[in-house]
Amino acid sequence: MACRSIALAAAVQLFSVISARADDGALIGRWYAALLVADRTELSDLLADDVRIKLDDLGVIQTKQEFIASIDDWKGAVAGAEIRHRIDKTEGGVTTVIACYDFPNNDMLMQETFAIADNRITASSQAAIAENCDGN
């Protein structure tokens, strides 16, 4: 009987981990969809109030308020663009994504990380890994 209880508890825990990963993937999908259209409201809803967004290539760390304030500038930059992304790995509560930002005149391949808790992004970082998206 004890083995059956342990097996059931392990199965429940495994299911909750798989479910959390699926939820994280859906949240990340919502992130990129909102980013593509510069949807300030959706982006704000996806971010925790105390989030820190690290833009490695610029040497900048933004608060939620700073990030949302920058969306007006981003809206012009992202017009006519596409963003393709794939989850590379999830480890230790952090999901790593490879994203291709395909702008009308150039593209860039980025590695982005997301820490997620309570269905909100609590931390994010991004760094360029290639000047184009060839092969991705």
C-alpha positions as CSV (number, residue, x, y, z in Angstrom):
1,M,0.0,0.0,0.0
2,A,2.8,2.4,0.8
3,C,4.5,1.8,-2.6
4,R,1.2,2.6,-4.3
5,S,0.8,5.9,-2.4
6,I,4.4,6.8,-3.2
7,A,3.8,6.0,-6.9
8,L,0.6,8.0,-6.9
9,A,2.3,11.0,-5.3
10,A,5.2,10.8,-7.8
11,A,2.7,10.7,-10.7
12,V,0.8,13.7,-9.4
13,Q,4.1,15.7,-9.0
14,L,5.3,14.7,-12.5
15,F,1.9,15.8,-13.9
16,S,2.1,19.2,-12.2
17,V,5.7,19.7,-13.5
18,I,4.6,18.9,-17.1
19,S,1.5,21.1,-16.7
20,A,3.6,24.0,-15.4
21,R,6.0,23.7,-18.4
22,A,3.0,23.7,-20.8
23,D,1.6,26.8,-19.0
24,D,5.1,28.5,-19.3
25,G,5.2,27.7,-23.0
26,A,1.7,29.2,-23.5
27,L,2.7,32.3,-21.5
28,I,5.9,32.7,-23.6
29,G,3.8,32.4,-26.8
30,R,1.5,35.2,-25.5
31,W,4.7,37.2,-24.8
32,Y,5.9,37.1,-28.3
33,A,2.4,37.6,-29.8
34,A,2.1,40.8,-27.7
35,L,5.6,41.9,-28.4
36,L,5.0,41.6,-32.2
37,V,2.1,44.1,-32.0
38,A,3.5,46.2,-29.2
39,D,0.5,45.4,-26.9
40,R,1.3,47.4,-23.8
41,T,-1.7,46.0,-21.8
42,E,-0.9,42.4,-22.5
43,L,2.8,42.8,-21.9
44,S,2.0,44.6,-18.6
45,D,-0.3,41.7,-17.6
46,L,2.4,39.1,-18.4
47,L,5.1,40.9,-16.2
48,A,5.4,40.7,-12.5
49,D,5.4,44.1,-10.8
50,D,9.0,43.6,-9.6
51,V,10.3,42.1,-12.9
52,R,13.8,42.9,-14.1
53,I,14.5,42.8,-17.9
54,K,18.1,42.6,-18.8
55,L,19.2,43.6,-22.3
56,D,22.7,42.2,-22.3
57,D,23.8,43.8,-25.6
58,L,22.8,47.3,-24.4
59,G,24.0,46.8,-20.8
60,V,20.6,47.9,-19.6
61,I,18.3,46.4,-16.9
62,Q,14.7,47.7,-17.0
63,T,11.9,47.7,-14.5
64,K,8.4,46.9,-15.6
65,Q,7.6,50.6,-15.8
66,E,10.7,51.3,-17.9
67,F,10.0,48.4,-20.2
68,I,6.4,49.4,-20.8
69,A,7.4,53.0,-21.4
70,S,9.8,51.8,-24.1
71,I,7.0,50.1,-26.1
72,D,6.1,53.2,-28.1
73,D,9.6,53.2,-29.6
74,W,9.5,49.4,-30.1
75,K,6.1,49.7,-32.0
76,G,7.8,51.6,-34.8
77,A,10.7,49.2,-35.0
78,V,8.6,46.1,-35.1
79,A,6.2,47.3,-37.8
80,G,6.2,44.7,-40.6
81,A,8.4,42.3,-38.7
82,E,7.9,38.7,-37.7
83,I,9.1,37.0,-34.6
84,R,9.7,33.2,-34.6
85,H,10.6,31.5,-31.4
86,R,11.3,28.0,-30.0
87,I,11.8,26.8,-26.5
88,D,15.4,25.5,-26.3
89,K,15.3,24.2,-22.7
90,T,13.6,24.6,-19.3
91,E,15.9,24.1,-16.3
92,G,15.8,25.3,-12.7
93,G,12.7,27.3,-13.2
94,V,14.2,29.2,-16.2
95,T,13.0,28.7,-19.8
96,T,15.6,29.5,-22.5
97,V,14.2,30.5,-25.9
98,I,15.8,31.0,-29.3
99,A,14.0,33.8,-31.1
100,C,14.5,35.2,-34.6
101,Y,13.5,38.8,-34.9
102,D,12.9,39.2,-38.7
103,F,12.6,42.9,-39.4
104,P,11.9,44.2,-42.9
105,N,15.5,45.2,-43.5
106,N,17.5,42.8,-41.3
107,D,17.1,40.0,-38.9
108,M,18.7,39.0,-35.6
109,L,18.9,35.7,-33.7
110,M,18.5,36.1,-29.9
111,Q,18.8,33.9,-26.8
112,E,16.2,34.9,-24.3
113,T,15.5,33.6,-20.8
114,F,12.4,33.8,-18.8
115,A,11.9,33.1,-15.1
116,I,8.2,32.5,-14.5
117,A,6.2,32.3,-11.2
118,D,2.5,32.5,-10.6
119,N,1.9,32.8,-14.3
120,R,4.0,36.0,-14.6
121,I,7.4,36.7,-15.9
122,T,9.6,37.6,-12.9
123,A,12.9,38.0,-14.8
124,S,14.0,38.0,-18.4
125,S,17.3,38.5,-20.3
126,Q,18.1,38.7,-23.9
127,A,21.4,38.6,-25.9
128,A,22.1,38.4,-29.6
129,I,23.7,35.2,-30.7
130,A,23.9,35.9,-34.5
131,E,23.4,38.8,-36.8
132,N,21.0,36.8,-38.9
133,C,18.6,33.9,-38.6
134,D,20.1,31.8,-41.3
135,G,19.2,28.2,-40.5
136,N,16.8,29.1,-37.7
